[in-house]
Amino acid sequence: MNADYKYTVVQPASITGRLFYGILLFIWLIFGISTVAQDIEMIASIDSSEILIGDQTILHLEVIQPEGIDLSFQEYRDTITEKIEILAQSEMDTVMLGENRYLLKRDFLITCFDSGRYHIPPFRAAYKDGDLLTTIGSNPLSLTVIRVDIQPTDTTDVIFDIKLPYGAPLRFRDVAPYVLGGILLIGAVVFVIYYLKKRKMDEPVLRRIKPREPAHVIALRELDKLKAGKIWQQGRIKLYYTRLTEILRIYIEDRYNILAMEQTSAETLNSLLDIGFNDNRLYDMLKEIFVHADLAKFARVKPLPNENETCLLSAYVFVNETKKTWQKEEPGGELETVPEESMINQADVTVNRNRDGQKQEV
């Protein structure tokens, strides 16, 4: 009996001891793993948990871990879930926190093109502790995607048109490059044509503009040409007086700033009086020229040869005696009036008028 009793007691004790040691080993493994796992923190956050369709937001992943642990993270490429797309992601950034602890950070730029509420699963990472492979995860997140409200005011009308895209306003800075480019292109084409034309004619491309000559120099030169042409001697009286009055009108316009080319003979004479012209002798000379010219041009009257000569000589006198003068200062401080033609070569015609009214050339 005693032998059977001892055997019965020893057998349960042996089984109980093995079970006891197995329980202790399991508790140690769980305790060791949980101790290491408690040293690692994985936190996920999102800038905005509610976005419109097509908008973007940033998803942050932060991991705090002790030194000496090599974490292997789950890799994401184009999507986190079927609907949530990854547009860009940063490299893993490591920051030393002190006390042999590190902070790992990574950001994901995400978007979604379908409305609804979406679950973002936890991020996963694994590490090896001895012969054991342990996995840890972050907190889950959610993202709500809202569609743009395009429902018409009258909700009973279920079918409605899609809103068409609207054009952005046209700004000057948008078209300025094209406008300036077009102007430059046109300018370049014009210059090339001008250059080729000048080269063909064997002329300089850029010509220095000569200063404008005094009005009386131009008038006297044209009168000399008219005299040398002998137009009235050829019977072309109308052309002669047309050219003579044209020379005088151009001279009066440049000399007195009167629009003589656009006025009649009477209007030109009145304009001279309006600006204070008070030389009666020269005024009568000019009036006589205009009277003979109007008769020859409009009434087909043929003046006598001496009248033709007299009108030409009167024109010379009028120009010479009304030309502008310039002043130069003498060494003694006095001013000397010098005719402008002293600087320019020209024929000088002097006509004296007698008391009888005849003109004699000297």
Buried (B, 14 or more C-beta within 10 A) or exposed (E): EEEEEEEEEEEEEEEEEEEEEEEEEEEEEEEEBEEBBEEBBBEBEBEEEEBEBEBBBBBBBBBBBEEEBEBEBEEBEEEBEEBBBBEEBEEEEEEEEEEEBBBBBBBBBBBBEEBEEBEBEBBEBBBEEEEEEBEBBBEEBEBEBEEEEEEEEEEEEEEEEEEEEEEEEEEEEEEEEEEEEEEEEEEEEEEEEEEEEBEEEEEEEEEEEEEEEBBBBBBBBBBBEBBEBEBBEEEBBBBBBBBBBBBBBBBBBBBBEBEBEEBEBEEBBEBBEEEEBEEEEBBEBBBBBBEBBBBBBEEEEBBEEEBBBBBBBBBBBBBBBBBEEEEEEEEEEEEEEEBBBEEEEBEEBEBEEEEEEEBEEE
